[in-house]
Amino acid sequence: MIKFLWLIAIAVFAWRLFVGRWPWESGKIVARQRAETQARNLLGVRRGAARDEIIEAHRRLITQVHPDRGGTAGQVHEANDARDVLLAGLSPDKTEA
């Protein structure tokens, strides 16, 4: 049993050495990437879009899905969440335009 635990510990450290993150961190990264992909698809922006592009795409989408124009509050919340996800994922050099 002790040998098995040592083998698992060595495998975990080898994973960290070769992949660059702990095995249990992989799920968080995949979920974040999936959320960013969905947000880009919703707003219709490309990968690596600048802050201004994201804001402009959000404004265009909000004008289409606003409750005063026949949309729903849920669609507005989705658009706001998509904008927030993409803006949070920007690197500091892309936030200034």
DSSP file with accessible surface (Angstrom, degrees, kcal/mol):
  #  RESIDUE AA STRUCTURE BP1 BP2  ACC     N-H-->O    O-->H-N    N-H-->O    O-->H-N    TCO  KAPPA ALPHA  PHI   PSI    X-CA   Y-CA   Z-CA
    1    1 A M     >        0   0  171      0, 0.0     4,-2.0     0, 0.0     5,-0.2   0.000 360.0 360.0 360.0 -41.0    0.0    0.0    0.0
    2    2 A I  H  >  +     0   0  114      1,-0.2     4,-2.4     2,-0.2     5,-0.2   0.903 360.0  52.8 -64.1 -40.5    2.8    2.4    0.8
    3    3 A K  H  > S+     0   0  183      1,-0.2     4,-2.3     2,-0.2    -1,-0.2   0.890 107.4  52.3 -62.4 -38.9    4.5    1.7   -2.5
    4    4 A F  H  > S+     0   0  120      2,-0.2     4,-2.3     1,-0.2    -1,-0.2   0.915 109.3  48.7 -63.9 -42.7    1.2    2.5   -4.3
    5    5 A L  H  X S+     0   0   94     -4,-2.0     4,-2.4     2,-0.2    -2,-0.2   0.897 111.4  50.0 -64.8 -40.3    1.0    5.9   -2.5
    6    6 A W  H  X S+     0   0  173     -4,-2.4     4,-2.6     2,-0.2    -2,-0.2   0.905 109.3  52.3 -63.6 -39.5    4.6    6.7   -3.4
    7    7 A L  H  X S+     0   0  112     -4,-2.3     4,-2.4     2,-0.2    -2,-0.2   0.917 110.3  47.7 -63.3 -42.0    3.9    5.8   -7.0
    8    8 A I  H  X S+     0   0   74     -4,-2.3     4,-2.5     2,-0.2    -2,-0.2   0.927 111.4  50.7 -64.2 -43.4    0.9    8.1   -7.1
    9    9 A A  H  X S+     0   0   35     -4,-2.4     4,-2.3     1,-0.2    -2,-0.2   0.926 111.3  47.9 -62.1 -42.5    2.9   10.9   -5.5
   10   10 A I  H  X S+     0   0  106     -4,-2.6     4,-2.5     1,-0.2    -1,-0.2   0.916 111.3  51.1 -64.7 -40.6    5.7   10.5   -8.1
   11   11 A A  H  X S+     0   0   59     -4,-2.4     4,-2.4     2,-0.2    -2,-0.2   0.907 109.6  50.2 -63.6 -40.8    3.1   10.5  -10.9
   12   12 A V  H  X S+     0   0   35     -4,-2.5     4,-2.3     2,-0.2    -2,-0.2   0.933 112.7  45.9 -64.3 -43.7    1.5   13.7   -9.6
   13   13 A F  H  X S+     0   0  129     -4,-2.3     4,-2.3     1,-0.2    -2,-0.2   0.880 111.5  52.4 -68.7 -34.8    4.9   15.5   -9.4
   14   14 A A  H  X S+     0   0   35     -4,-2.5     4,-2.7     2,-0.2     5,-0.3   0.915 108.4  51.4 -64.8 -41.3    5.8   14.2  -12.8
   15   15 A W  H  X>S+     0   0  109     -4,-2.4     4,-2.9     1,-0.2     5,-0.7   0.940 110.8  48.3 -57.9 -47.1    2.5   15.6  -14.2
   16   16 A R  H  X5S+     0   0  100     -4,-2.3     4,-1.2     1,-0.2    -2,-0.2   0.901 112.3  49.6 -61.2 -39.4    3.3   18.9  -12.6
   17   17 A L  H  <5S+     0   0  136     -4,-2.3    -2,-0.2     1,-0.2    -1,-0.2   0.931 121.0  32.0 -67.9 -44.3    6.9   18.9  -14.0
   18   18 A F  H  <5S+     0   0  168     -4,-2.7    -2,-0.2    -5,-0.1    -3,-0.2   0.852 128.2  34.6 -86.4 -35.8    5.8   18.1  -17.6
   19   19 A V  H  <5S-     0   0   61     -4,-2.9    -3,-0.2    -5,-0.3    -2,-0.1   0.797  97.8-127.9 -91.9 -30.9    2.4   19.8  -17.9
   20   20 A G  S  <<S+     0   0   47     -4,-1.2     2,-0.3    -5,-0.7    -4,-0.2   0.520  78.6  63.2  97.4   3.0    3.1   22.8  -15.8
   21   21 A R  S    S-     0   0   83     -6,-0.4    -1,-0.3     0, 0.0    -2,-0.2  -0.980  89.9 -90.3-150.6 162.4    0.1   22.5  -13.5
   22   22 A W    >>  -     0   0   63     -2,-0.3     3,-1.6     1,-0.1     4,-0.5  -0.408  39.9-114.4 -72.3 152.3   -1.3   20.1  -10.9
   23   23 A P  G >4 S+     0   0   44      0, 0.0     3,-1.0     0, 0.0     4,-0.4   0.856 115.1  55.5 -58.2 -33.9   -3.6   17.4  -12.3
   24   24 A W  G 34 S+     0   0  164      1,-0.2     4,-0.4     2,-0.1     3,-0.2   0.625  98.1  64.0 -78.3  -8.5   -6.6   18.8  -10.3
   25   25 A E  G <> S+     0   0   64     -3,-1.6     4,-1.5     1,-0.2     3,-0.3   0.637  81.5  80.6 -85.4 -13.7   -6.2   22.2  -12.0
   26   26 A S  H <X S+     0   0   26     -3,-1.0     4,-2.2    -4,-0.5     5,-0.2   0.877  86.3  56.2 -63.2 -38.7   -6.9   20.9  -15.5
   27   27 A G  H  > S+     0   0   52     -4,-0.4     4,-2.2    -3,-0.2    -1,-0.2   0.886 105.4  51.7 -62.7 -37.4  -10.7   21.0  -15.0
   28   28 A K  H  > S+     0   0  152     -4,-0.4     4,-2.2    -3,-0.3    -1,-0.2   0.903 110.2  48.7 -66.4 -40.4  -10.7   24.7  -14.1
   29   29 A I  H  X S+     0   0   35     -4,-1.5     4,-2.5     2,-0.2    -2,-0.2   0.921 111.5  48.9 -67.8 -42.2   -8.7   25.6  -17.2
   30   30 A V  H  X S+     0   0   67     -4,-2.2     4,-2.5     1,-0.2    -2,-0.2   0.920 111.3  50.0 -64.0 -41.6  -11.0   23.6  -19.5
   31   31 A A  H  X S+     0   0   51     -4,-2.2     4,-2.4     2,-0.2    -1,-0.2   0.913 111.5  48.6 -64.3 -40.5  -14.1   25.2  -17.9
   32   32 A R  H  X S+     0   0  141     -4,-2.2     4,-2.5     2,-0.2    -2,-0.2   0.920 111.8  49.2 -66.1 -41.5  -12.6   28.7  -18.4
   33   33 A Q  H  X S+     0   0   96     -4,-2.5     4,-2.3     2,-0.2    -2,-0.2   0.906 111.4  49.7 -64.2 -40.0  -11.7   28.0  -22.0
   34   34 A R  H  X S+     0   0  143     -4,-2.5     4,-2.5     2,-0.2    -2,-0.2   0.922 110.8  49.5 -64.7 -42.0  -15.2   26.6  -22.7
   35   35 A A  H  X S+     0   0   38     -4,-2.4     4,-2.3     1,-0.2    -2,-0.2   0.912 111.4  49.1 -64.2 -40.4  -16.7   29.7  -21.1
   36   36 A E  H  X S+     0   0   37     -4,-2.5     4,-2.6     2,-0.2    -1,-0.2   0.901 110.6  50.7 -67.0 -38.7  -14.5   32.0  -23.2
   37   37 A T  H  X S+     0   0   54     -4,-2.3     4,-2.4     2,-0.2    -2,-0.2   0.934 111.8  47.1 -64.1 -44.4  -15.4   30.1  -26.4
   38   38 A Q  H  X S+     0   0  125     -4,-2.5     4,-2.4     1,-0.2    -2,-0.2   0.903 112.3  50.5 -63.6 -39.3  -19.1   30.4  -25.7
   39   39 A A  H  X S+     0   0    6     -4,-2.3     4,-2.5     2,-0.2     5,-0.2   0.920 110.2  49.1 -66.0 -42.5  -18.8   34.1  -24.8
   40   40 A R  H  X>S+     0   0   31     -4,-2.6     4,-1.8     1,-0.2     5,-1.6   0.910 112.2  48.9 -63.2 -40.8  -16.9   34.8  -28.1
   41   41 A N  H  <5S+     0   0  123     -4,-2.4    -2,-0.2     2,-0.2    -1,-0.2   0.904 111.7  49.0 -64.6 -41.6  -19.5   32.9  -30.1
   42   42 A L  H  <5S+     0   0   69     -4,-2.4    -2,-0.2     1,-0.2    -1,-0.2   0.934 119.2  37.1 -64.3 -44.9  -22.3   34.8  -28.4
   43   43 A L  H  <5S-     0   0   11     -4,-2.5    -1,-0.2    -5,-0.2    -2,-0.2   0.665 105.6-127.9 -82.9 -17.4  -20.7   38.2  -29.0
   44   44 A G  T  <5 +     0   0   59     -4,-1.8     2,-0.3     1,-0.2    -3,-0.2   0.861  58.7 138.3  74.7  36.2  -19.4   37.3  -32.4
   45   45 A V      < -     0   0   20     -5,-1.6    -1,-0.2    -6,-0.2     2,-0.1  -0.788  50.6-115.1-111.7 158.4  -15.8   38.3  -31.7
   46   46 A R    >   -     0   0  144     -2,-0.3     3,-1.3     1,-0.1     2,-0.1  -0.392  42.4 -83.1 -84.7 166.3  -12.6   36.6  -32.7
   47   47 A R  T 3  S+     0   0  168      1,-0.3    -1,-0.1    -2,-0.1   -10,-0.0  -0.453 118.4  26.1 -66.5 136.3  -10.0   35.1  -30.4
   48   48 A G  T 3  S+     0   0   34      1,-0.2    -1,-0.3    -2,-0.1    -2,-0.1   0.690  84.9 167.2  82.9  17.9   -7.7   37.8  -29.2
   49   49 A A    <   -     0   0    5     -3,-1.3    -1,-0.2     1,-0.1     2,-0.1  -0.354  34.4-116.6 -65.7 145.9  -10.2   40.6  -29.6
   50   50 A A     >  -     0   0   28      1,-0.1     4,-2.1    40,-0.1     5,-0.2  -0.296  27.3-101.7 -78.1 167.7   -9.3   43.9  -28.0
   51   51 A R  H  > S+     0   0  102     43,-1.2     4,-2.5     1,-0.2     5,-0.2   0.900 121.5  52.3 -57.7 -44.0  -11.3   45.6  -25.3
   52   52 A D  H  > S+     0   0   92      1,-0.2     4,-2.5     2,-0.2    -1,-0.2   0.885 108.3  51.0 -62.9 -38.8  -12.9   48.0  -27.7
   53   53 A E  H  > S+     0   0   75      2,-0.2     4,-2.4     1,-0.2    -1,-0.2   0.904 111.0  48.4 -64.9 -41.1  -14.1   45.2  -30.0
   54   54 A I  H  X S+     0   0    5     -4,-2.1     4,-2.4     2,-0.2    -2,-0.2   0.931 112.6  47.8 -65.0 -45.4  -15.6   43.3  -27.1
   55   55 A I  H  X S+     0   0   29     -4,-2.5     4,-2.4     1,-0.2    -2,-0.2   0.920 113.1  48.2 -63.1 -43.6  -17.4   46.4  -25.8
   56   56 A E  H  X S+     0   0   89     -4,-2.5     4,-2.3    -5,-0.2    -1,-0.2   0.919 111.5  49.3 -65.5 -41.5  -18.8   47.3  -29.3
   57   57 A A  H  X S+     0   0    1     -4,-2.4     4,-2.4     1,-0.2    -1,-0.2   0.902 110.6  51.7 -64.1 -37.9  -20.0   43.7  -29.9
   58   58 A H  H  X S+     0   0   17     -4,-2.4     4,-2.8     2,-0.2    -2,-0.2   0.929 108.8  50.2 -63.5 -43.8  -21.7   43.7  -26.5
   59   59 A R  H  X S+     0   0  151     -4,-2.4     4,-2.0     1,-0.2    -2,-0.2   0.911 110.6  49.6 -62.0 -42.5  -23.5   47.0  -27.3
   60   60 A R  H  X S+     0   0  124     -4,-2.3     4,-1.0     2,-0.2    -1,-0.2   0.929 113.1  46.7 -61.7 -43.6  -24.7   45.6  -30.7
   61   61 A L  H >X S+     0   0   23     -4,-2.4     4,-2.2     1,-0.2     3,-0.6   0.916 109.5  53.5 -66.7 -40.9  -26.0   42.5  -29.0
   62   62 A I  H 3X S+     0   0   32     -4,-2.8     4,-1.3     1,-0.3    -1,-0.2   0.895 104.0  56.0 -62.6 -37.9  -27.7   44.4  -26.2
   63   63 A T  H 3< S+     0   0   72     -4,-2.0    -1,-0.3     1,-0.2    -2,-0.2   0.817 112.5  43.9 -65.0 -25.7  -29.6   46.5  -28.8
   64   64 A Q  H << S+     0   0  135     -4,-1.0    -2,-0.2    -3,-0.6    -1,-0.2   0.849 121.6  34.7 -84.2 -37.5  -30.9   43.3  -30.3
   65   65 A V  H  < S+     0   0   21     -4,-2.2     7,-0.3     6,-0.1    11,-0.3   0.352  81.7 127.5-105.1   6.9  -31.9   41.4  -27.1
   66   66 A H    ><> -     0   0   71     -4,-1.3     5,-2.2    -5,-0.2     3,-2.1  -0.342  68.1-121.7 -63.8 141.8  -33.0   44.2  -24.9
   67   67 A P  G > 5S+     0   0   61      0, 0.0     3,-1.3     0, 0.0    -1,-0.1   0.813 112.0  61.7 -56.6 -29.4  -36.5   43.6  -23.4
   68   68 A D  G 3 5S+     0   0  143      1,-0.3    -2,-0.1     2,-0.1    -3,-0.0   0.708 106.7  46.8 -69.0 -18.0  -37.8   46.9  -24.9
   69   69 A R  G < 5S-     0   0  187     -3,-2.1    -1,-0.3     3,-0.0    -3,-0.1   0.137 134.2 -83.6-109.8  17.4  -37.0   45.4  -28.4
   70   70 A G  T < 5S+     0   0   72     -3,-1.3    -2,-0.1     1,-0.3    -5,-0.1   0.452  93.3 117.5  99.2   1.0  -38.6   42.0  -27.8
   71   71 A G      < -     0   0   15     -5,-2.2     2,-0.3     1,-0.1    -1,-0.3  -0.115  59.1-112.9 -85.7-171.1  -35.7   40.3  -26.0
   72   72 A T     >  -     0   0   77     -7,-0.3     4,-1.5     1,-0.1     3,-0.1  -0.843  18.6-115.8-123.1 163.6  -35.6   38.9  -22.4
   73   73 A A  H  > S+     0   0   55     -2,-0.3     4,-2.4     1,-0.2     5,-0.2   0.847 115.9  59.8 -65.0 -32.8  -33.8   39.8  -19.2
   74   74 A G  H  > S+     0   0   39      1,-0.2     4,-2.3     2,-0.2    -1,-0.2   0.891 103.1  50.5 -62.7 -39.4  -32.1   36.4  -19.4
   75   75 A Q  H  > S+     0   0   79      2,-0.2     4,-2.2     1,-0.2    -1,-0.2   0.882 109.4  51.1 -67.3 -36.3  -30.6   37.3  -22.8
   76   76 A V  H  X S+     0   0   25     -4,-1.5     4,-2.6   -11,-0.3    -2,-0.2   0.923 109.8  49.9 -65.5 -42.3  -29.3   40.6  -21.4
   77   77 A H  H  X S+     0   0  112     -4,-2.4     4,-2.6     1,-0.2    -2,-0.2   0.902 109.7  51.3 -63.4 -40.1  -27.7   38.7  -18.5
   78   78 A E  H  X S+     0   0  115     -4,-2.3     4,-2.5     2,-0.2    -1,-0.2   0.915 110.8  48.4 -62.4 -42.8  -26.1   36.2  -20.9
   79   79 A A  H  X S+     0   0    0     -4,-2.2     4,-2.4     2,-0.2    -2,-0.2   0.918 112.6  48.1 -64.6 -41.9  -24.6   39.1  -22.9
   80   80 A N  H  X S+     0   0   42     -4,-2.6     4,-2.5     1,-0.2    -2,-0.2   0.909 112.1  49.2 -65.4 -41.3  -23.4   40.9  -19.8
   81   81 A D  H  X S+     0   0   96     -4,-2.6     4,-2.6     2,-0.2    -2,-0.2   0.906 110.2  51.3 -63.9 -41.2  -21.8   37.6  -18.5
   82   82 A A  H  X S+     0   0    5     -4,-2.5     4,-2.3     2,-0.2     5,-0.2   0.928 110.8  48.5 -61.9 -44.4  -20.1   37.0  -21.9
   83   83 A R  H  X S+     0   0   64     -4,-2.4     4,-2.6     1,-0.2     5,-0.2   0.943 112.2  48.8 -60.0 -45.3  -18.7   40.5  -21.9
   84   84 A D  H  X S+     0   0   77     -4,-2.5     4,-2.2     1,-0.2    -2,-0.2   0.894 110.1  51.1 -64.4 -40.3  -17.4   40.1  -18.3
   85   85 A V  H  X S+     0   0   50     -4,-2.6     4,-1.4     2,-0.2    -1,-0.2   0.937 113.8  44.0 -62.5 -46.0  -15.8   36.7  -19.1
   86   86 A L  H  < S+     0   0   13     -4,-2.3     4,-0.4     1,-0.2    -2,-0.2   0.899 113.9  49.1 -69.5 -39.0  -13.9   38.1  -22.1
   87   87 A L  H >< S+     0   0   42     -4,-2.6     3,-1.0    -5,-0.2    -1,-0.2   0.879 109.6  52.9 -68.2 -34.4  -12.8   41.3  -20.4
   88   88 A A  H 3< S+     0   0   88     -4,-2.2    -1,-0.2    -5,-0.2    -2,-0.2   0.813 107.0  53.9 -68.4 -28.8  -11.6   39.3  -17.4
   89   89 A G  T 3< S+     0   0   43     -4,-1.4    -1,-0.2    -5,-0.2    -2,-0.2   0.478  84.1 111.6 -85.4  -2.0   -9.5   37.2  -19.7
   90   90 A L    <   -     0   0   30     -3,-1.0   -40,-0.1    -4,-0.4     5,-0.1  -0.454  69.6-122.4 -72.7 143.4   -7.7   40.1  -21.4
   91   91 A S    >>  -     0   0   50     -2,-0.1     3,-1.6     1,-0.1     4,-0.7  -0.487  30.1-107.4 -77.0 157.0   -4.0   40.5  -20.8
   92   92 A P  H >> S+     0   0  110      0, 0.0     3,-0.7     0, 0.0     4,-0.5   0.824 117.6  58.0 -59.0 -30.3   -3.0   43.9  -19.3
   93   93 A D  H 34 S+     0   0  124      1,-0.2     3,-0.2     2,-0.1    -3,-0.0   0.745 105.5  50.7 -74.9 -17.2   -1.5   45.1  -22.6
   94   94 A K  H <4 S+     0   0   77     -3,-1.6   -43,-1.2     1,-0.2    -1,-0.2   0.537  92.1  74.9 -94.1  -8.1   -4.8   44.6  -24.5
   95   95 A T  H << S+     0   0   58     -3,-0.7     2,-0.4    -4,-0.7    -1,-0.2   0.794  89.4  64.3 -75.6 -25.2   -7.0   46.5  -22.0
   96   96 A E     <        0   0  166     -4,-0.5   -45,-0.1    -3,-0.2   -44,-0.0  -0.814 360.0 360.0 -99.0 135.3   -5.7   49.9  -23.2
   97   97 A A              0   0  103     -2,-0.4    -3,-0.0   -47,-0.1    -2,-0.0  -0.933 360.0 360.0-131.5 360.0   -6.4   50.9  -26.8
